[in-house]
Amino acid sequence: MGFFSSILEKVGINQSTTAETVPVNVPAEDEQVDYEEVAVEESESDDEVTEITVVDVMGELEGLAAANPQELNWQTSIVDLLKLLELNSSLAARKELATELQCPNHVMEDSAQMNMWLHKEVLTQIAANGGNIPDDMLG
């Protein structure tokens, strides 16, 4: 199991039902969404449909933050996000995660750039696997 799979598990996304990363349409800000429903996306074949259960990741993360005695800036910091999820946040662990998520080599050469890229990519991949991440955290 890879590092990113551990992240998905911690935020309540069952990796066995979302075995591959697929894009999920994120609703516009003015759209009302019930995150208990199932998002359905067509696959490359017109005959196949892939179902992805949308998980209230934001609610899960906010709940973890409220229960955590540390004040963590998980909304913008990959280190704090990993700490919130009780995962290894060391530089070596972040490099491992960046490699797993295919971070460009020139970005990995600068730890600050890598951290920013990694935070955005982790949230993007969580959203792609059915997590309700707001647009303003993805861009």
mmCIF file of the C-alpha atoms, coordinates in Angstrom:
data_MODEL
# 
_entry.id   MODEL 
# 
loop_
_atom_site.group_PDB 
_atom_site.id 
_atom_site.type_symbol 
_atom_site.label_atom_id 
_atom_site.label_alt_id 
_atom_site.label_comp_id 
_atom_site.label_asym_id 
_atom_site.label_entity_id 
_atom_site.label_seq_id 
_atom_site.pdbx_PDB_ins_code 
_atom_site.Cartn_x 
_atom_site.Cartn_y 
_atom_site.Cartn_z 
_atom_site.occupancy 
_atom_site.B_iso_or_equiv 
_atom_site.pdbx_formal_charge 
_atom_site.auth_seq_id 
_atom_site.auth_comp_id 
_atom_site.auth_asym_id 
_atom_site.auth_atom_id 
_atom_site.pdbx_PDB_model_num 
ATOM 1   C CA . MET A 1 1   ? 0.000   0.000  0.000   1.00 0.00 ? 1   MET A CA 1 
ATOM 2   C CA . GLY A 1 2   ? 1.405   3.390  -0.988  1.00 0.00 ? 2   GLY A CA 1 
ATOM 3   C CA . PHE A 1 3   ? 1.629   6.540  1.084   1.00 0.00 ? 3   PHE A CA 1 
ATOM 4   C CA . PHE A 1 4   ? -1.256  8.179  -0.774  1.00 0.00 ? 4   PHE A CA 1 
ATOM 5   C CA . SER A 1 5   ? -3.461  5.149  -0.078  1.00 0.00 ? 5   SER A CA 1 
ATOM 6   C CA . SER A 1 6   ? -2.856  5.788  3.624   1.00 0.00 ? 6   SER A CA 1 
ATOM 7   C CA . ILE A 1 7   ? -4.071  9.359  3.164   1.00 0.00 ? 7   ILE A CA 1 
ATOM 8   C CA . LEU A 1 8   ? -7.236  8.171  1.411   1.00 0.00 ? 8   LEU A CA 1 
ATOM 9   C CA . GLU A 1 9   ? -7.877  5.685  4.188   1.00 0.00 ? 9   GLU A CA 1 
ATOM 10  C CA . LYS A 1 10  ? -7.429  8.348  6.890   1.00 0.00 ? 10  LYS A CA 1 
ATOM 11  C CA . VAL A 1 11  ? -9.964  10.687 5.226   1.00 0.00 ? 11  VAL A CA 1 
ATOM 12  C CA . GLY A 1 12  ? -12.530 7.906  4.883   1.00 0.00 ? 12  GLY A CA 1 
ATOM 13  C CA . ILE A 1 13  ? -12.184 7.023  1.220   1.00 0.00 ? 13  ILE A CA 1 
ATOM 14  C CA . ASN A 1 14  ? -12.266 3.277  0.694   1.00 0.00 ? 14  ASN A CA 1 
ATOM 15  C CA . GLN A 1 15  ? -9.483  2.610  -1.798  1.00 0.00 ? 15  GLN A CA 1 
ATOM 16  C CA . SER A 1 16  ? -10.947 -0.763 -2.784  1.00 0.00 ? 16  SER A CA 1 
ATOM 17  C CA . THR A 1 17  ? -13.973 0.918  -4.350  1.00 0.00 ? 17  THR A CA 1 
ATOM 18  C CA . THR A 1 18  ? -11.899 3.616  -6.071  1.00 0.00 ? 18  THR A CA 1 
ATOM 19  C CA . ALA A 1 19  ? -8.939  1.563  -7.249  1.00 0.00 ? 19  ALA A CA 1 
ATOM 20  C CA . GLU A 1 20  ? -7.832  4.077  -9.854  1.00 0.00 ? 20  GLU A CA 1 
ATOM 21  C CA . THR A 1 21  ? -7.723  7.848  -9.829  1.00 0.00 ? 21  THR A CA 1 
ATOM 22  C CA . VAL A 1 22  ? -10.496 9.275  -11.977 1.00 0.00 ? 22  VAL A CA 1 
ATOM 23  C CA . PRO A 1 23  ? -11.591 12.875 -12.409 1.00 0.00 ? 23  PRO A CA 1 
ATOM 24  C CA . VAL A 1 24  ? -14.769 13.888 -10.625 1.00 0.00 ? 24  VAL A CA 1 
ATOM 25  C CA . ASN A 1 25  ? -16.722 16.960 -11.644 1.00 0.00 ? 25  ASN A CA 1 
ATOM 26  C CA . VAL A 1 26  ? -16.663 19.390 -8.736  1.00 0.00 ? 26  VAL A CA 1 
ATOM 27  C CA . PRO A 1 27  ? -19.901 21.427 -8.510  1.00 0.00 ? 27  PRO A CA 1 
ATOM 28  C CA . ALA A 1 28  ? -19.868 25.173 -9.013  1.00 0.00 ? 28  ALA A CA 1 
ATOM 29  C CA . GLU A 1 29  ? -19.972 27.286 -5.847  1.00 0.00 ? 29  GLU A CA 1 
ATOM 30  C CA . ASP A 1 30  ? -23.642 28.156 -6.327  1.00 0.00 ? 30  ASP A CA 1 
ATOM 31  C CA . GLU A 1 31  ? -24.759 24.518 -6.743  1.00 0.00 ? 31  GLU A CA 1 
ATOM 32  C CA . GLN A 1 32  ? -26.299 22.652 -3.807  1.00 0.00 ? 32  GLN A CA 1 
ATOM 33  C CA . VAL A 1 33  ? -24.887 19.150 -3.369  1.00 0.00 ? 33  VAL A CA 1 
ATOM 34  C CA . ASP A 1 34  ? -25.878 16.341 -1.037  1.00 0.00 ? 34  ASP A CA 1 
ATOM 35  C CA . TYR A 1 35  ? -22.587 14.563 -0.398  1.00 0.00 ? 35  TYR A CA 1 
ATOM 36  C CA . GLU A 1 36  ? -24.377 11.404 0.701   1.00 0.00 ? 36  GLU A CA 1 
ATOM 37  C CA . GLU A 1 37  ? -25.355 10.701 -2.897  1.00 0.00 ? 37  GLU A CA 1 
ATOM 38  C CA . VAL A 1 38  ? -23.216 8.847  -5.393  1.00 0.00 ? 38  VAL A CA 1 
ATOM 39  C CA . ALA A 1 39  ? -21.455 10.728 -8.169  1.00 0.00 ? 39  ALA A CA 1 
ATOM 40  C CA . VAL A 1 40  ? -21.565 8.832  -11.443 1.00 0.00 ? 40  VAL A CA 1 
ATOM 41  C CA . GLU A 1 41  ? -19.068 9.420  -14.201 1.00 0.00 ? 41  GLU A CA 1 
ATOM 42  C CA . GLU A 1 42  ? -19.003 7.877  -17.632 1.00 0.00 ? 42  GLU A CA 1 
ATOM 43  C CA . SER A 1 43  ? -15.883 5.954  -18.520 1.00 0.00 ? 43  SER A CA 1 
ATOM 44  C CA . GLU A 1 44  ? -14.148 5.984  -21.894 1.00 0.00 ? 44  GLU A CA 1 
ATOM 45  C CA . SER A 1 45  ? -16.566 3.343  -23.134 1.00 0.00 ? 45  SER A CA 1 
ATOM 46  C CA . ASP A 1 46  ? -20.138 4.557  -23.556 1.00 0.00 ? 46  ASP A CA 1 
ATOM 47  C CA . ASP A 1 47  ? -21.376 1.254  -22.115 1.00 0.00 ? 47  ASP A CA 1 
ATOM 48  C CA . GLU A 1 48  ? -19.463 1.457  -18.813 1.00 0.00 ? 48  GLU A CA 1 
ATOM 49  C CA . VAL A 1 49  ? -20.208 3.740  -15.878 1.00 0.00 ? 49  VAL A CA 1 
ATOM 50  C CA . THR A 1 50  ? -17.909 4.136  -12.888 1.00 0.00 ? 50  THR A CA 1 
ATOM 51  C CA . GLU A 1 51  ? -19.510 5.016  -9.562  1.00 0.00 ? 51  GLU A CA 1 
ATOM 52  C CA . ILE A 1 52  ? -17.630 7.035  -6.979  1.00 0.00 ? 52  ILE A CA 1 
ATOM 53  C CA . THR A 1 53  ? -19.089 7.650  -3.569  1.00 0.00 ? 53  THR A CA 1 
ATOM 54  C CA . VAL A 1 54  ? -18.505 11.279 -2.582  1.00 0.00 ? 54  VAL A CA 1 
ATOM 55  C CA . VAL A 1 55  ? -17.016 11.453 0.904   1.00 0.00 ? 55  VAL A CA 1 
ATOM 56  C CA . ASP A 1 56  ? -17.307 14.458 3.239   1.00 0.00 ? 56  ASP A CA 1 
ATOM 57  C CA . VAL A 1 57  ? -13.552 14.853 3.531   1.00 0.00 ? 57  VAL A CA 1 
ATOM 58  C CA . MET A 1 58  ? -13.813 18.486 4.580   1.00 0.00 ? 58  MET A CA 1 
ATOM 59  C CA . GLY A 1 59  ? -16.108 17.535 7.465   1.00 0.00 ? 59  GLY A CA 1 
ATOM 60  C CA . GLU A 1 60  ? -13.719 14.762 8.464   1.00 0.00 ? 60  GLU A CA 1 
ATOM 61  C CA . LEU A 1 61  ? -10.682 17.086 8.381   1.00 0.00 ? 61  LEU A CA 1 
ATOM 62  C CA . GLU A 1 62  ? -12.473 19.863 10.255  1.00 0.00 ? 62  GLU A CA 1 
ATOM 63  C CA . GLY A 1 63  ? -13.574 17.352 12.895  1.00 0.00 ? 63  GLY A CA 1 
ATOM 64  C CA . LEU A 1 64  ? -10.026 16.070 13.296  1.00 0.00 ? 64  LEU A CA 1 
ATOM 65  C CA . ALA A 1 65  ? -8.726  19.647 13.558  1.00 0.00 ? 65  ALA A CA 1 
ATOM 66  C CA . ALA A 1 66  ? -11.303 20.538 16.223  1.00 0.00 ? 66  ALA A CA 1 
ATOM 67  C CA . ALA A 1 67  ? -10.282 17.502 18.288  1.00 0.00 ? 67  ALA A CA 1 
ATOM 68  C CA . ASN A 1 68  ? -6.541  18.099 17.852  1.00 0.00 ? 68  ASN A CA 1 
ATOM 69  C CA . PRO A 1 69  ? -4.788  20.030 20.646  1.00 0.00 ? 69  PRO A CA 1 
ATOM 70  C CA . GLN A 1 70  ? -2.331  21.528 18.128  1.00 0.00 ? 70  GLN A CA 1 
ATOM 71  C CA . GLU A 1 71  ? -3.342  24.452 15.966  1.00 0.00 ? 71  GLU A CA 1 
ATOM 72  C CA . LEU A 1 72  ? -2.599  23.048 12.513  1.00 0.00 ? 72  LEU A CA 1 
ATOM 73  C CA . ASN A 1 73  ? -2.791  24.997 9.271   1.00 0.00 ? 73  ASN A CA 1 
ATOM 74  C CA . TRP A 1 74  ? -3.812  21.916 7.269   1.00 0.00 ? 74  TRP A CA 1 
ATOM 75  C CA . GLN A 1 75  ? -5.669  24.006 4.657   1.00 0.00 ? 75  GLN A CA 1 
ATOM 76  C CA . THR A 1 76  ? -2.366  25.270 3.214   1.00 0.00 ? 76  THR A CA 1 
ATOM 77  C CA . SER A 1 77  ? 0.428   23.158 4.743   1.00 0.00 ? 77  SER A CA 1 
ATOM 78  C CA . ILE A 1 78  ? 1.193   19.589 3.666   1.00 0.00 ? 78  ILE A CA 1 
ATOM 79  C CA . VAL A 1 79  ? 3.179   19.078 6.880   1.00 0.00 ? 79  VAL A CA 1 
ATOM 80  C CA . ASP A 1 80  ? 0.192   20.093 9.008   1.00 0.00 ? 80  ASP A CA 1 
ATOM 81  C CA . LEU A 1 81  ? -2.206  18.052 6.851   1.00 0.00 ? 81  LEU A CA 1 
ATOM 82  C CA . LEU A 1 82  ? -0.082  14.941 7.367   1.00 0.00 ? 82  LEU A CA 1 
ATOM 83  C CA . LYS A 1 83  ? 0.196   15.664 11.107  1.00 0.00 ? 83  LYS A CA 1 
ATOM 84  C CA . LEU A 1 84  ? -3.583  16.060 11.299  1.00 0.00 ? 84  LEU A CA 1 
ATOM 85  C CA . LEU A 1 85  ? -3.957  12.629 9.683   1.00 0.00 ? 85  LEU A CA 1 
ATOM 86  C CA . GLU A 1 86  ? -1.350  11.215 12.096  1.00 0.00 ? 86  GLU A CA 1 
ATOM 87  C CA . LEU A 1 87  ? 0.979   10.303 9.230   1.00 0.00 ? 87  LEU A CA 1 
ATOM 88  C CA . ASN A 1 88  ? 4.724   10.779 8.938   1.00 0.00 ? 88  ASN A CA 1 
ATOM 89  C CA . SER A 1 89  ? 5.391   14.388 7.884   1.00 0.00 ? 89  SER A CA 1 
ATOM 90  C CA . SER A 1 90  ? 9.190   14.211 7.700   1.00 0.00 ? 90  SER A CA 1 
ATOM 91  C CA . LEU A 1 91  ? 10.997  15.504 4.621   1.00 0.00 ? 91  LEU A CA 1 
ATOM 92  C CA . ALA A 1 92  ? 11.836  11.933 3.624   1.00 0.00 ? 92  ALA A CA 1 
ATOM 93  C CA . ALA A 1 93  ? 8.159   10.921 3.865   1.00 0.00 ? 93  ALA A CA 1 
ATOM 94  C CA . ARG A 1 94  ? 7.087   13.962 1.845   1.00 0.00 ? 94  ARG A CA 1 
ATOM 95  C CA . LYS A 1 95  ? 9.674   13.153 -0.825  1.00 0.00 ? 95  LYS A CA 1 
ATOM 96  C CA . GLU A 1 96  ? 8.339   9.597  -0.942  1.00 0.00 ? 96  GLU A CA 1 
ATOM 97  C CA . LEU A 1 97  ? 4.791   10.923 -1.381  1.00 0.00 ? 97  LEU A CA 1 
ATOM 98  C CA . ALA A 1 98  ? 5.936   13.435 -4.018  1.00 0.00 ? 98  ALA A CA 1 
ATOM 99  C CA . THR A 1 99  ? 7.661   10.640 -5.948  1.00 0.00 ? 99  THR A CA 1 
ATOM 100 C CA . GLU A 1 100 ? 4.538   8.460  -5.709  1.00 0.00 ? 100 GLU A CA 1 
ATOM 101 C CA . LEU A 1 101 ? 2.387   11.320 -7.053  1.00 0.00 ? 101 LEU A CA 1 
ATOM 102 C CA . GLN A 1 102 ? 4.921   12.002 -9.833  1.00 0.00 ? 102 GLN A CA 1 
ATOM 103 C CA . CYS A 1 103 ? 6.133   15.415 -8.748  1.00 0.00 ? 103 CYS A CA 1 
ATOM 104 C CA . PRO A 1 104 ? 8.393   16.951 -11.417 1.00 0.00 ? 104 PRO A CA 1 
ATOM 105 C CA . ASN A 1 105 ? 12.098  16.627 -10.526 1.00 0.00 ? 105 ASN A CA 1 
ATOM 106 C CA . HIS A 1 106 ? 12.761  20.367 -10.794 1.00 0.00 ? 106 HIS A CA 1 
ATOM 107 C CA . VAL A 1 107 ? 10.022  20.997 -8.199  1.00 0.00 ? 107 VAL A CA 1 
ATOM 108 C CA . MET A 1 108 ? 11.408  18.350 -5.834  1.00 0.00 ? 108 MET A CA 1 
ATOM 109 C CA . GLU A 1 109 ? 14.790  20.137 -5.794  1.00 0.00 ? 109 GLU A CA 1 
ATOM 110 C CA . ASP A 1 110 ? 13.290  22.948 -3.680  1.00 0.00 ? 110 ASP A CA 1 
ATOM 111 C CA . SER A 1 111 ? 11.497  21.683 -0.562  1.00 0.00 ? 111 SER A CA 1 
ATOM 112 C CA . ALA A 1 112 ? 9.253   24.769 -0.314  1.00 0.00 ? 112 ALA A CA 1 
ATOM 113 C CA . GLN A 1 113 ? 8.093   24.378 -3.932  1.00 0.00 ? 113 GLN A CA 1 
ATOM 114 C CA . MET A 1 114 ? 7.672   20.640 -3.402  1.00 0.00 ? 114 MET A CA 1 
ATOM 115 C CA . ASN A 1 115 ? 5.538   21.244 -0.295  1.00 0.00 ? 115 ASN A CA 1 
ATOM 116 C CA . MET A 1 116 ? 3.245   23.662 -2.145  1.00 0.00 ? 116 MET A CA 1 
ATOM 117 C CA . TRP A 1 117 ? 2.941   21.301 -5.124  1.00 0.00 ? 117 TRP A CA 1 
ATOM 118 C CA . LEU A 1 118 ? 2.368   18.345 -2.837  1.00 0.00 ? 118 LEU A CA 1 
ATOM 119 C CA . HIS A 1 119 ? -0.408  20.011 -0.832  1.00 0.00 ? 119 HIS A CA 1 
ATOM 120 C CA . LYS A 1 120 ? -2.281  20.991 -3.984  1.00 0.00 ? 120 LYS A CA 1 
ATOM 121 C CA . GLU A 1 121 ? -1.756  17.580 -5.604  1.00 0.00 ? 121 GLU A CA 1 
ATOM 122 C CA . VAL A 1 122 ? -2.870  15.633 -2.515  1.00 0.00 ? 122 VAL A CA 1 
ATOM 123 C CA . LEU A 1 123 ? -6.094  17.662 -2.325  1.00 0.00 ? 123 LEU A CA 1 
ATOM 124 C CA . THR A 1 124 ? -6.616  17.304 -6.094  1.00 0.00 ? 124 THR A CA 1 
ATOM 125 C CA . GLN A 1 125 ? -6.158  13.530 -5.883  1.00 0.00 ? 125 GLN A CA 1 
ATOM 126 C CA . ILE A 1 126 ? -8.473  13.295 -2.861  1.00 0.00 ? 126 ILE A CA 1 
ATOM 127 C CA . ALA A 1 127 ? -11.114 15.148 -4.904  1.00 0.00 ? 127 ALA A CA 1 
ATOM 128 C CA . ALA A 1 128 ? -10.481 12.838 -7.859  1.00 0.00 ? 128 ALA A CA 1 
ATOM 129 C CA . ASN A 1 129 ? -11.145 9.872  -5.586  1.00 0.00 ? 129 ASN A CA 1 
ATOM 130 C CA . GLY A 1 130 ? -14.478 11.199 -4.333  1.00 0.00 ? 130 GLY A CA 1 
ATOM 131 C CA . GLY A 1 131 ? -13.576 13.749 -1.654  1.00 0.00 ? 131 GLY A CA 1 
ATOM 132 C CA . ASN A 1 132 ? -15.466 17.047 -1.433  1.00 0.00 ? 132 ASN A CA 1 
ATOM 133 C CA . ILE A 1 133 ? -12.588 19.515 -1.694  1.00 0.00 ? 133 ILE A CA 1 
ATOM 134 C CA . PRO A 1 134 ? -13.658 23.119 -2.458  1.00 0.00 ? 134 PRO A CA 1 
ATOM 135 C CA . ASP A 1 135 ? -12.378 24.700 -5.681  1.00 0.00 ? 135 ASP A CA 1 
ATOM 136 C CA . ASP A 1 136 ? -10.523 27.448 -3.807  1.00 0.00 ? 136 ASP A CA 1 
ATOM 137 C CA . MET A 1 137 ? -8.313  24.806 -2.140  1.00 0.00 ? 137 MET A CA 1 
ATOM 138 C CA . LEU A 1 138 ? -7.503  23.163 -5.469  1.00 0.00 ? 138 LEU A CA 1 
ATOM 139 C CA . GLY A 1 139 ? -6.366  26.201 -7.423  1.00 0.00 ? 139 GLY A CA 1 
# 
